[in-house]
Each structure stands twice: as C-alpha cells, then as structure tokens.
Amino acid sequence: MKTWLISDTHLNHKKMQTYCQRPEDFTERLDRAIHRLVQPGDILIHLGDVGMDKTEDFMPTVKNWPGKKWLVRGNHDQKTCQFYVENGFDMACDGFIYRGCWLTHKPWRHALPPGTNFNLHGHLHNVWDGFTSDDPEKANDEFIRRTAWGISNILATLVLCGIHPITNR
C-alpha cells in the first residue's frame, strides 16, 4: 500500500491554463495519471481545491479514481464534508495528522499540533519561482516568503513521511 498526495487539481477550471500554464486537457491528463499510478489498496490524499464550477461536472471523475480517497477541503471546496463523502471521497475534513505531518490546504500559520513535525499543504500551486504577474494570489506573496522550501526539500520530506507526490515536475 502506498500513500499518494495531490493538491489543487482545480478540475475543469479553464483559467488554470492561464494562471498555471496547464495544458488545455489537464483534467484528462491528471485523471489518466491517477488511474495509472494509484492502486485499489492505496490511499490518495487530496489537499484541497478539487474542482471548479459545478461539482456534478467533476465529482464523477473523483468517484472513479482508485484507492481510498481522503480530502482536506480547500478554499474552493465550498460544500460540506458530508457532501464530499457522499459523492466520491472516503473521508473529508479541514485538516488532519498523518505520519507526523499536519495536512492542511493553506500554509498553517500557528503552532503545529502536538506530535507533528511538518505542515504539508496545498494552495500554493505553480509558485516554484513565485506567482505569475496575472495570478489573483499575487497579493498573497507572503506565503512564498514564509513557506518556500524548494521542490527538492519538499519531495525529500514527502519521501521521509512515506508519501508519494503526483506531480508533473
């Protein structure tokens, strides 16, 4: 059994092509990658912002993903946790501890919960080199200054925690 980590998929969000330079068929590519990598006995943790617009347009995709699917709701995941459990996820919450890591959507700005050593989070998609000039999150650039760690350190942390990131980098 493996544990996979993904975040900010923004399924069907057309503006992600502009904001994050994602290809036009990014939703389909992501779906294919998850089906190729995640096995039925695996855990897939999603750190929020699953999709955009109508949930009925993207939740069937999530429901068909293999493995146990756990969601930490993001700022675009406006439905209740119960809704996400009833429509494809096996568990939904706003943050939880897993293997010594505090898992959230946005960077955690407070003391870490007891027994945790890291905050693994989403929200800062496509900011390896800072926000693009037209990204609405540019005003929140302080997240980068406070949390930017570099992809090699992030990947090393995930491996230490026994978590496999799904990434195209």
Number of C-alpha atoms within 10 A of each C-alpha: 10 16 19 22 20 19 24 21 21 20 23 20 16 16 14 18 13 13 17 14 12 14 13 15 11 19 20 13 12 16 16 12 14 18 15 10 13 21 18 13 12 16 20 28 24 26 27 29 22 25 21 17 12 9 17 9 12 18 17 12 14 18 17 12 19 18 23 18 20 21 30 25 25 24 12 15 18 12 10 11 17 13 12 23 17 12 14 20 24 17 16 23 18 14 19 13 17 13 14 14 20 20 25 24 24 20 17 17 10 6 7 14 14 9 12 15 12 18 20 20 25 22 20 21 14 16 15 12 9 15 20 15 10 9 14 10 15 15 10 11 13 10 19 17 10 10 14 16 11 10 11 9 11 14 14 12 15 19 12 11 15 13 20 19 17 16 10 6 4
